[in-house]
């Protein structure tokens, strides 16, 4: 039972981490794109 709970927690934390990483990456790409648009056009 304890092992299962640990696996579920690990799974949840991993997914949360990946989601935050992807959102941050997309936000960063959006910022770079906006900067390029402002400075190159």
ABEGO torsion letter per residue (X at the ends): XAAAAAAAAAAAAAAAAAAAAAAAAAAAAAAAAAAAAAAAX
